[in-house]
Structures are given as structure tokens and as C-alpha cells.
């Protein structure tokens, strides 16, 4: 555009003093590079692995389990596909081939049960965890979700979960949890079984309602973080880079590994049977309705590609989505399972460039990219200003109010880090790119990246499972039988 003032100029001036004159945002300013990770988190999917370490991890699956010992999962989460990702990777890679792995109960998922029925397994008689948490996008009532109330509820349902998970003496019980963190932590304390915590949302998402106005509640929350991170039979890791940095800033201890989703549950891969159709994925804010309308105004007559709008109301299968020429994904959050799903299917992705993304993935109503203060807290042993990581970054990874902070932390999004994504800076640019890019070449390059990172992810899941089962009674029994 030839306009002098751009949208980011307004954002640049939003937090300036009223006494300062309006100024344009710096053009071409260099963004501070991401801070180096001084102690690399072992097992991250996109990190470089040493060959010896990779081989050892890949051969560690089921090191002390035999086909005589079954694995039974109790699964807790609120996001259907993030939770399904954990189940799928455990089944496919965490244990030795032929190992019996079954889901005893899933709890917390309250929507899309018809699309992902396994996520609502065992909930026919009601889901007390989903009832406790409430709707995913709405805050729970204050009195119904204090720390004391959460603890009381989980203590009351814990024995029944143990009963439903128990399959006899030769069964390993494993808790798999994705969110909310406080429910994961307290349920693990009640059941006292190994846990794999695959986190995708902020630590304080769905925090107890009295966290900030009850000193004992806040202290107990961070004590749960400490307790889990000190247990040898609990492993915490994240599905996105920003969350790992948020945890390092908020809590003491080493950095959490980042293990990308691979969406193997989709059972689909890129097969462009609809070469003249493209998916348009836009869900929230003004994008739900107006973006498709704006594209129609920019689309020239006889443009050879039509758009299929996909949002939370859509009924498309993964195979149908993978049959389009490409997916135009306009993100509404700093990390999206939808992004990982399309990338894992090797569907070519077109996405807004960083200048546009600054105004899309950071929002007061967001979670990871929230500009509001609801997630801003740190362990009591740390300074609120510099966090628990010693001020390793120029800005805290929370409350993304300023343009400078957004520019820096956007670099910690998989949107920015994953290769082979086509960027556009305008609707007109998107329409041109959609016609000109090489779909076959792009999909092949994405598939190669997927293959490499899948090996790393599989190694992590195998090593994680081997680590948490060591010392468990069924494991020790099995060792005795082998001897």
C-alpha cells in the first residue's frame, strides 16, 4: 500500500505516553534474535539430536514391560485433538510393538464428541472433570472452582478412576494429561501414578478462581508445580515453543522439551483431488465472516480457484481437507492444533506474514498470546519482573501489549519456525501466490521435514514412557520374571 499510516503504527503508539507526539513505527527495524537456550531441553522435536542419544531413545521402549503387562490410560484434557495426539503417540511409539495399550477413561473434553468419540470414552454416565472445569471458552463460577473445591472434587472421584483404570495385577496405570495444569497436578496427587503431562495451554489457564486473592491458594499452586517437576515418574513437556519459554519464566527448574504434534490420528495425507479449490481457515474475531467477504471483493473475474471456508462449524473430514490445492490459514492464536494438523498432512500452507500476524495471534481474548494480565504470575521464589530464568529475554513471554514485545515473541511460534510455508502480506498477494506456487514441491518438502521430526518425537515418547515406568510394581515384577 502507498498509505503513510499502517495498522502497526497505531499499535506502536497505543502504549506511549499521552505527552509524546504520534510517531510512525520504525520501518525495517531489526528484531532482537531469539535468546539461545543455554541448557537445551532434551527431546525437542526440532532440536538436533546426537546419533547415540537418538538410537538409545528409540530402543528404550518397553524396556521393562512384556506382552504380559498391559498399559491402561486415564486421560484428562479439554482440547480434543491435543489430547488425541498424546494417546496416538503413546499407542504408536511409547511402548514396544505388540504392547497392549488401552484407554480406560477420558475426562474433560466437553465438545466435538461426535467427531472424536474416543475423547468422550466412559462419559456416558457423566464427566465430573468436564463439569468441574466448565465450558472451555468461559470462566467457571468463583465458588465452584477455588483450589479447595477442585481438590475436594478430585479426591472424591479419584478412587473411581483408579478402579476404572485397574485391570489387574499385571497392568501399568498411566495418567495422560494435557489441561488444565492444576487439574492434572491434583489428580496425579490423588491417584499417585506415573503421568505424562503434554501441555498446550498456559500454566494458569483455568487456574483456581482464588489464585490471586488467596495467598495460600497461590502458594499451593506453585507447590504443585515444584512437586511434579521433582518426581521421577512424571514428565512435563509442551507442544509449542512459546509455552516452554513461559514455563521457564514462571517456574523454577530446567526448560521443558517441545514435542510437536504429528496428527497421526488424521489418517490422511495430501492428495489434491480438488486442484481448483482452496481451504480458507478463519475462526474468531472479525475474520469469521468478513475475511471471506473481503476476498470476494479482491478476487478478479474468472479467478480459477474457489474457496471452501472451514471453521468450527464445518463438517469436513481430514481426507476431504487434504484433497484441496492448499490451505489458507489465518491464525487466531500463537499456537494452533489446526496448523500442526495441516502441516502433518503435508497440505501446502499459505499464511499472513509477520507484520500481519502481530495483530492476529496476540489478543486480549487469547490464551498463549494474551495481551491481558490473567496469566502473569511467577513462582514465589522468583522476581516478577525478571522471572525464574534470570531475565534471559528482553521481554517477559506474557502480556504482549507492545509491538516490540509481539515482534520478539512471534519468533517463538511454530508459524515462524517451521519451513516451507508461503507468506502473504495482503489479500491480493495471497491470490497471486495461490496460483503461482509449486504445490507438489511444497508438499514434498513439508513431508521431508515431517519425517525427520517424527523420528525425534517418537524417540522422545519412547524415552519418556521408559522413564516413568521404571520402579513401578509391574515393571519390577516383569524384571524379576526375566531374571
C-alpha positions as CSV (number, residue, x, y, z in Angstrom):
1,X,0.0,0.0,0.0
2,X,1.1,3.6,-0.5
3,X,-0.7,4.8,2.6
4,X,1.6,6.6,5.0
5,X,0.0,5.2,8.2
6,X,-0.3,1.5,8.7
7,X,-2.1,-0.6,11.3
8,X,1.0,-1.3,13.2
9,X,1.6,2.4,13.6
10,X,-1.5,2.6,15.8
11,X,-0.2,-0.4,17.8
12,X,3.2,1.3,18.2
13,X,1.6,4.4,19.7
14,X,-1.0,2.7,21.9
15,X,1.2,2.4,25.0
16,X,3.2,5.6,24.6
17,X,2.7,8.5,26.9
18,X,0.0,10.9,26.0
19,X,2.6,13.7,26.2
20,X,4.5,12.2,23.3
21,X,3.6,13.1,19.7
22,X,2.2,10.5,17.4
23,X,5.0,8.7,15.6
24,X,5.3,6.1,12.9
25,X,6.6,2.7,13.9
26,X,10.2,2.1,12.8
27,X,10.5,0.8,9.3
28,X,12.9,-2.1,8.7
29,X,14.0,-2.3,12.3
30,X,15.9,-5.4,13.3
31,X,14.1,-7.6,15.7
32,X,16.3,-8.9,18.6
33,X,17.1,-12.6,17.7
34,X,15.7,-15.3,19.9
35,X,17.8,-15.9,23.0
36,X,20.0,-19.0,22.8
37,X,18.8,-21.9,25.0
38,X,21.7,-22.2,27.5
39,X,20.6,-25.7,28.6
40,X,18.8,-27.4,25.6
41,X,15.7,-29.2,26.7
42,X,16.4,-32.9,25.8
43,X,14.0,-34.4,23.3
44,X,12.6,-31.4,21.5
45,X,11.3,-32.4,18.1
46,X,13.0,-29.7,16.0
47,X,16.3,-29.8,18.0
48,X,19.4,-31.6,16.8
49,X,19.8,-35.0,18.4
50,X,23.1,-36.8,18.8
51,X,23.1,-40.1,17.0
52,X,23.9,-42.1,20.0
53,X,21.2,-40.4,22.1
54,X,18.6,-40.9,19.3
55,X,19.4,-44.6,18.9
56,X,19.3,-45.2,22.7
57,X,15.9,-43.4,23.0
58,X,14.4,-45.3,20.1
59,X,15.4,-48.7,21.6
60,X,14.2,-47.8,25.1
61,X,10.5,-48.5,24.6
62,X,9.1,-51.1,26.9
63,X,12.5,-51.7,28.5
64,X,10.9,-53.4,31.5
65,X,7.5,-54.4,30.1
66,X,6.5,-57.6,28.3
67,X,3.4,-58.5,26.4
68,X,2.2,-60.0,29.7
69,X,1.9,-56.5,31.2
70,X,-0.8,-54.2,29.8
71,X,-0.9,-50.4,29.9
72,X,-4.1,-48.7,30.8
73,X,-4.5,-45.0,30.4
74,X,-6.6,-42.5,32.3
75,X,-6.7,-39.4,30.0
76,X,-7.6,-35.9,31.0
77,X,-7.8,-32.9,28.7
78,X,-10.0,-30.2,27.3
79,X,-8.8,-29.9,23.7
80,X,-9.9,-32.9,21.7
81,X,-7.1,-33.2,19.2
82,X,-4.3,-32.2,21.5
83,X,-5.4,-34.9,23.9
84,X,-5.9,-37.4,21.0
85,X,-2.3,-36.5,19.8
86,X,-1.0,-37.8,23.2
87,X,-3.0,-41.0,23.0
88,X,-2.0,-41.7,19.4
89,X,1.8,-41.2,20.0
90,X,1.7,-43.4,23.1
91,X,0.0,-46.2,21.2
92,X,2.2,-45.9,18.2
93,X,5.6,-45.3,19.8
94,X,5.8,-45.2,23.6
95,X,6.0,-48.9,24.1
96,X,7.3,-52.0,22.4
97,X,5.4,-53.4,19.3
98,X,2.6,-55.6,20.4
99,X,2.3,-54.0,23.8
100,X,-1.4,-53.8,24.9
101,X,-2.3,-50.1,25.4
102,X,-5.9,-49.2,26.1
103,X,-7.8,-46.1,27.2
104,X,-9.7,-46.8,30.4
105,X,-11.3,-43.4,30.7
106,X,-11.1,-39.9,29.1
107,X,-12.2,-36.9,31.1
108,X,-12.6,-33.2,30.5
109,X,-13.5,-33.0,26.8
110,X,-16.9,-31.5,26.5
111,X,-17.3,-30.8,22.8
112,X,-16.8,-32.5,19.4
113,X,-17.6,-35.9,20.9
114,X,-19.4,-36.9,17.7
115,X,-16.2,-36.1,15.7
116,X,-13.8,-37.6,18.1
117,X,-15.8,-40.2,20.1
118,X,-12.8,-41.7,21.8
119,X,-12.3,-38.4,23.6
120,X,-15.5,-39.0,25.5
121,X,-14.9,-42.6,26.3
122,X,-16.6,-43.7,29.5
123,X,-18.5,-40.4,29.9
124,X,-21.9,-41.9,29.3
125,X,-22.7,-41.6,33.0
126,X,-21.4,-38.1,33.2
127,X,-18.0,-36.5,33.2
128,X,-17.2,-34.9,36.6
129,X,-14.0,-33.3,35.4
130,X,-15.8,-31.6,32.5
131,X,-18.5,-30.5,34.9
132,X,-15.9,-29.1,37.2
133,X,-14.0,-27.2,34.5
134,X,-17.0,-25.9,32.7
135,X,-17.0,-24.7,29.0
136,X,-13.6,-24.4,27.5
137,X,-14.1,-20.7,26.5
138,X,-15.9,-19.5,29.6
139,X,-14.6,-18.9,33.1
140,X,-16.0,-21.2,35.9
141,X,-18.0,-19.8,38.8
142,X,-15.9,-18.4,41.6
143,X,-17.2,-20.6,44.4
144,X,-17.3,-23.8,42.2
145,X,-13.6,-23.6,41.2
146,X,-11.5,-22.5,44.1
147,X,-8.4,-24.6,44.9
148,X,-10.2,-26.2,47.8
149,X,-13.2,-27.1,45.7
150,X,-11.0,-28.5,42.9
151,X,-9.1,-30.6,45.4
152,X,-12.3,-31.8,47.1
153,X,-13.9,-32.9,43.8
154,X,-10.8,-34.7,42.5
155,X,-10.4,-36.5,45.8
156,X,-13.9,-37.7,45.6
157,X,-13.6,-39.1,42.0
158,X,-10.0,-40.3,42.2
159,X,-10.9,-43.8,43.7
160,X,-13.4,-44.5,40.9
161,X,-10.9,-43.5,38.3
162,X,-8.4,-45.8,39.9
163,X,-10.9,-48.6,39.9
164,X,-11.8,-48.0,36.2
165,X,-8.1,-47.9,35.3
166,X,-7.2,-51.0,37.2
167,X,-7.0,-54.0,35.0
168,X,-5.5,-56.5,37.4
169,X,-2.0,-57.1,38.9
170,X,-0.3,-57.2,35.5
171,X,-1.4,-53.7,34.4
172,X,0.6,-50.5,34.4
173,X,-1.6,-47.4,35.2
174,X,-0.6,-44.2,33.4
175,X,-2.2,-40.8,33.7
176,X,-2.0,-38.8,30.5
177,X,-3.0,-35.1,30.9
178,X,-3.0,-32.0,28.7
179,X,-5.0,-29.4,30.5
180,X,-5.8,-27.6,32.8
181,X,-2.5,-27.9,34.6
182,X,-4.0,-27.6,38.2
183,X,-6.4,-30.5,37.5
184,X,-3.5,-32.6,36.1
185,X,-1.4,-31.9,39.2
186,X,-4.0,-32.5,41.8
187,X,-5.4,-35.6,40.1
188,X,-1.9,-37.1,39.9
189,X,-1.5,-36.4,43.6
190,X,-4.8,-38.3,44.3
191,X,-4.1,-41.3,42.1
192,X,-0.3,-41.4,42.8
193,X,0.5,-43.0,39.4
194,X,3.0,-42.1,36.7
195,X,2.0,-39.1,34.5
196,X,2.9,-37.8,31.1
197,X,1.9,-34.1,31.0
198,X,1.7,-32.9,27.4
199,X,0.9,-29.2,27.9
200,X,-0.5,-26.9,25.2
201,X,-2.1,-24.0,27.2
202,X,-0.6,-21.6,29.8
203,X,0.0,-23.0,33.3
204,X,-2.6,-20.6,34.7
205,X,-5.3,-21.4,32.1
206,X,-8.3,-22.4,34.2
207,X,-6.4,-21.6,37.3
208,X,-8.2,-21.8,40.6
209,X,-10.5,-18.7,40.9
210,X,-9.0,-17.7,44.2
211,X,-5.4,-17.8,42.9
212,X,-4.8,-14.1,43.0
213,X,-6.8,-13.2,46.1
214,X,-5.9,-16.1,48.4
215,X,-2.2,-16.3,49.3
216,X,-2.4,-19.9,50.4
217,X,-4.1,-20.9,47.2
218,X,-1.4,-19.2,45.1
219,X,1.4,-20.8,47.3
220,X,-0.2,-24.2,46.9
221,X,-0.5,-23.9,43.1
222,X,3.3,-23.3,42.7
223,X,4.0,-26.0,45.2
224,X,2.2,-28.4,42.9
225,X,4.5,-27.3,40.0
226,X,7.5,-28.0,42.2
227,X,6.2,-31.4,43.3
228,X,5.6,-32.6,39.8
229,X,8.9,-31.4,38.4
230,X,10.7,-33.2,41.2
231,X,9.0,-36.6,40.6
232,X,10.9,-39.2,38.6
233,X,7.6,-40.8,37.4
234,X,6.2,-37.5,36.0
235,X,7.4,-35.9,32.7
236,X,6.1,-32.5,31.6
237,X,6.6,-31.2,28.1
238,X,4.9,-28.8,25.7
239,X,3.6,-28.9,22.1
240,X,4.8,-25.3,21.3
241,X,7.9,-23.2,21.8
242,X,6.3,-20.2,23.5
243,X,4.7,-22.3,26.3
244,X,8.1,-23.8,27.1
245,X,9.5,-20.3,27.5
246,X,6.5,-19.2,29.6
247,X,7.1,-22.1,32.0
248,X,10.8,-21.3,32.2
249,X,9.9,-17.7,33.1
250,X,7.2,-18.6,35.6
251,X,8.6,-21.7,37.4
252,X,11.9,-23.0,38.7
253,X,13.7,-25.9,37.1
254,X,15.0,-26.9,33.7
255,X,13.4,-26.0,30.4
256,X,10.6,-28.2,29.2
257,X,11.1,-30.1,25.9
258,X,9.0,-29.0,22.9
259,X,7.4,-32.0,21.1
260,X,5.5,-31.0,18.1
261,X,2.2,-32.7,17.2
262,X,2.1,-35.0,14.2
263,X,-1.7,-35.6,13.9
264,X,-1.3,-39.3,13.0
265,X,-4.9,-39.7,14.2
266,X,-6.0,-37.8,11.0
267,X,-5.1,-40.9,8.8
268,X,-4.8,-38.6,5.8
269,X,-2.1,-37.1,3.6
270,X,-2.1,-34.5,0.8
271,X,-3.9,-35.8,-2.3
272,X,-5.1,-32.7,-4.3
273,X,-8.1,-34.3,-5.9
274,X,-9.7,-30.7,-5.8
275,X,-6.9,-28.7,-7.6
276,X,-9.2,-25.7,-8.2
277,X,-10.4,-25.4,-4.6
278,X,-8.5,-24.0,-1.6
279,X,-9.5,-24.1,2.1
280,X,-9.8,-20.8,4.0
281,X,-9.4,-21.4,7.7
282,X,-10.5,-18.4,9.9
283,X,-12.4,-18.8,13.1
284,X,-12.6,-15.9,15.5
285,X,-12.7,-12.1,15.8
286,X,-13.7,-10.2,12.6
287,X,-12.2,-12.9,10.4
288,X,-15.2,-15.3,10.8
289,X,-17.4,-13.5,8.4
290,X,-15.7,-10.5,6.9
291,X,-12.5,-12.1,5.6
292,X,-14.3,-14.3,3.1
293,X,-16.4,-11.2,2.0
294,X,-13.2,-9.2,1.6
295,X,-11.6,-11.9,-0.6
296,X,-14.6,-11.8,-2.9
297,X,-14.1,-8.1,-3.4
298,X,-10.4,-8.6,-4.3
299,X,-10.9,-11.7,-6.5
300,X,-10.8,-10.9,-10.2
301,X,-13.4,-12.3,-12.6
302,X,-12.7,-15.8,-13.8
303,X,-10.2,-16.5,-11.0
304,X,-9.6,-20.2,-11.4
305,X,-9.6,-21.2,-7.7
306,X,-12.6,-21.2,-5.4
307,X,-12.6,-21.1,-1.6
308,X,-14.1,-23.5,0.9
309,X,-14.5,-21.9,4.3
310,X,-13.5,-24.1,7.2
311,X,-14.3,-23.2,10.8
312,X,-15.5,-24.8,14.0
313,X,-18.9,-25.3,12.4
314,X,-17.5,-27.2,9.4
315,X,-18.1,-31.0,8.9
316,X,-15.2,-31.7,6.6
317,X,-13.2,-34.9,7.2
318,X,-9.4,-34.8,7.3
319,X,-9.4,-36.7,4.0
320,X,-11.6,-34.0,2.4
321,X,-9.5,-31.2,3.8
322,X,-6.3,-32.9,2.4
323,X,-7.8,-33.1,-1.0
324,X,-7.7,-29.3,-1.6
325,X,-4.9,-27.5,-3.5
326,X,-3.8,-25.6,-0.4
327,X,-5.0,-24.3,3.0
328,X,-5.0,-20.5,3.6
329,X,-4.7,-20.4,7.4
330,X,-5.3,-17.0,9.1
331,X,-4.2,-17.8,12.8
332,X,-6.2,-16.6,15.8
333,X,-3.8,-17.8,18.5
334,X,0.0,-18.2,18.9
335,X,-0.2,-22.0,18.6
336,X,-2.9,-24.0,16.8
337,X,-3.5,-27.7,16.6
338,X,-5.1,-26.9,13.2
339,X,-1.7,-25.7,12.0
340,X,0.0,-28.9,13.1
341,X,-2.7,-31.0,11.5
342,X,-2.4,-29.4,8.1
343,X,1.3,-29.4,8.2
344,X,1.4,-33.1,9.3
345,X,-0.8,-34.0,6.3
346,X,1.7,-32.1,4.1
347,X,-1.0,-29.8,2.8
348,X,0.6,-26.6,1.4
349,X,0.0,-23.7,3.8
350,X,-0.4,-20.0,2.9
351,X,-0.3,-17.7,6.0
352,X,0.0,-14.0,6.7
353,X,3.5,-12.6,7.1
354,X,4.8,-11.5,10.5
355,X,3.6,-7.8,10.1
356,X,0.0,-9.0,9.8
357,X,0.4,-11.8,12.3
358,X,1.4,-9.4,15.1
359,X,-2.3,-8.3,15.1
360,X,-3.8,-11.7,14.8
361,X,-2.1,-14.1,17.3
362,X,-1.8,-11.6,20.2
363,X,-5.2,-10.6,21.6
364,X,-6.8,-9.9,24.9
365,X,-9.1,-12.9,24.5
366,X,-6.3,-15.2,23.5
367,X,-4.5,-17.8,25.7
368,X,-0.8,-18.2,24.8
369,X,-0.8,-14.9,23.0
370,X,-3.0,-13.0,25.5
371,X,-2.3,-9.3,25.9
372,X,-4.2,-9.3,29.3
373,X,-2.7,-9.9,32.7
374,X,-4.6,-13.0,33.7
375,X,-1.6,-15.4,33.2
376,X,1.0,-13.0,34.6
377,X,2.4,-14.7,37.7
378,X,5.6,-16.4,38.7
379,X,6.8,-18.8,41.4
380,X,7.1,-17.0,44.8
381,X,10.8,-17.7,44.8
382,X,11.3,-15.6,41.6
383,X,11.1,-11.9,40.9
384,X,8.0,-10.8,39.0
385,X,10.0,-8.5,36.7
386,X,12.7,-10.9,35.6
387,X,11.0,-14.2,36.2
388,X,12.7,-17.5,37.1
389,X,15.0,-17.6,34.1
390,X,17.2,-14.7,35.1
391,X,15.9,-12.3,32.5
392,X,17.2,-14.3,29.6
393,X,14.9,-12.5,27.2
394,X,14.5,-8.7,26.6
395,X,10.7,-9.1,27.4
396,X,8.6,-11.4,29.5
397,X,6.8,-14.1,27.4
398,X,3.4,-12.9,28.7
399,X,1.1,-9.8,28.4
400,X,2.1,-9.0,24.8
401,X,0.8,-5.4,24.9
402,X,3.6,-3.6,22.9
403,X,4.6,-4.0,19.3
404,X,8.2,-4.6,20.3
405,X,7.2,-7.5,22.6
406,X,5.0,-9.1,19.9
407,X,7.7,-8.8,17.2
408,X,10.2,-10.6,19.5
409,X,7.9,-13.4,20.7
410,X,6.4,-14.1,17.4
411,X,9.7,-15.7,16.6
412,X,8.8,-18.4,19.1
413,X,5.8,-19.5,17.1
414,X,5.9,-22.7,15.0
415,X,4.3,-20.5,12.3
416,X,7.6,-18.6,12.2
417,X,9.9,-21.6,12.8
418,X,8.5,-24.3,10.5
419,X,9.9,-24.2,6.9
420,X,8.1,-24.4,3.6
421,X,5.2,-22.1,4.5
422,X,4.2,-19.5,1.8
423,X,3.7,-16.0,3.3
424,X,1.5,-13.2,2.0
425,X,1.2,-9.6,3.1
426,X,-2.2,-8.8,1.6
427,X,-5.3,-10.5,0.2
428,X,-4.1,-9.6,-3.3
429,X,-0.7,-11.2,-2.6
430,X,-2.4,-14.3,-1.3
431,X,-4.4,-14.7,-4.5
432,X,-1.3,-14.3,-6.6
433,X,0.7,-16.8,-4.5
434,X,-2.1,-19.4,-4.6
435,X,-1.8,-19.5,-8.4
436,X,2.0,-19.4,-8.7
437,X,3.5,-21.7,-6.0
438,X,4.5,-25.3,-6.8
439,X,2.1,-27.4,-4.8
440,X,3.9,-30.8,-5.4
441,X,7.3,-29.3,-4.5
442,X,6.0,-27.7,-1.3
443,X,4.2,-30.8,-0.1
444,X,7.3,-32.9,-0.7
445,X,9.5,-30.5,1.3
446,X,6.9,-30.5,4.2
447,X,6.8,-34.3,4.1
448,X,10.6,-34.5,4.5
449,X,10.5,-32.1,7.5
450,X,7.7,-34.2,9.0
451,X,9.7,-37.4,8.6
452,X,12.8,-36.0,10.3
453,X,10.9,-34.5,13.2
454,X,8.7,-37.6,13.6
455,X,11.8,-39.7,14.4
456,X,12.8,-37.2,17.0
457,X,9.3,-37.1,18.5
458,X,9.0,-40.9,18.5
459,X,12.3,-41.1,20.4
460,X,11.1,-38.6,23.0
461,X,7.8,-40.5,23.6
462,X,9.7,-43.8,23.9
463,X,12.2,-42.4,26.3
464,X,9.5,-40.6,28.3
465,X,7.5,-43.8,28.7
466,X,10.6,-45.9,29.7
467,X,11.5,-43.2,32.3
468,X,8.1,-43.0,34.1
469,X,7.6,-46.8,34.3
470,X,11.0,-47.5,35.9
471,X,10.3,-48.5,39.5
472,X,6.6,-49.3,39.0
473,X,5.5,-52.6,40.6
474,X,4.5,-54.1,37.2
475,X,7.9,-53.1,35.8
476,X,9.8,-54.6,38.8
477,X,7.7,-57.8,38.5
478,X,8.5,-58.1,34.9
479,X,12.2,-57.7,35.6
480,X,12.0,-60.5,38.1
481,X,10.3,-62.8,35.6
482,X,13.0,-62.1,33.0
483,X,15.8,-62.9,35.5
